[in-house]
Amino acid sequence: MTPICRPSATACTSLLANALERAIRSEVASCAMVVDAKHEAATAFHRHRGLIEFPGSPRKLFLPLAVAGKMR
C-alpha cells in the first residue's frame, strides 16, 4: 500500500540523519539502527543510503552505528 502523502526525499533524508545522530549520541547502548520499510519505495530509499537488508527479510534493513558515525 502506497501512503497518501509522501514526504520529499530531502525531508526523509533529514529525518534519517537526525535519527542516526540521536542514536549515536544516546546514552543507551545500541549497535545498529533497524528500519522496517513499509513499501518498496521506502526500501529503495534506505538501500540507497547504505542500509543493509536482513537475510530473508527484504523490507527489514539495518545500519551499524559504527558505520553511521563514520558517515558524518
N, C-alpha and C positions, 0 to 999 in steps of 0.2 A: 504494500500500500504506500503510495506517494503522499507526503504531507501536503496539506492545502497551502500552507505558507512556508516557503523555503527561505532561510536567511542567505545572504550573499556569501560567496566563498571567503571574502575578506573578513566578514563577521565571524564565520565559523573558524577560520584560521586564528583570529584573535582570541576566541573562546578557548580553543585548544591550547594555544600558547599560554594563556592565563592559568588554565587548569594544570598544565605541566609545571609552570613556575611555582604555583602554590604547593604542588605535591613535592617538588624538590626542596622547598624551604620549610616544609612541615616538620614539626617535632615528632610526628607519628612515623615510626619505622615502616617504610614501604620500599619495594624494589622495582615496581613497574606500574604504568598506567594501563588499565584494561578498558577497552571500548566494546560495547555491544551495538554494532551498527544495525539500524532498523531497516535499511534497504540497500540495494546495490550501489546507488549513487553515494551514499554515506560510506560504504565500504571502500569504494574507489577513492574518495576524498582522503580517508585516513591512510590507505596504502600509499598514495602519492606523497604523503607527508612522513613516510618512513615507518609506520606501524606495521607490525608483522602479524600474519594470521596464525591463530592456533591451529595445529594439525587437526583436520576433521571438522572444524567449525569455521567456515569461511567468513562468517559475519562477526566473529569474535576476534579482536585484534589486541595487540599489546605493544608497548614501547618501554624497554628498561629505562629507569630513571637515570642510570649512569650514562646512557646514550643521550637522553634528552638534555642532561646537564652539559654535555659537550657541544650541543647544537645551539646553545645560547649565543 
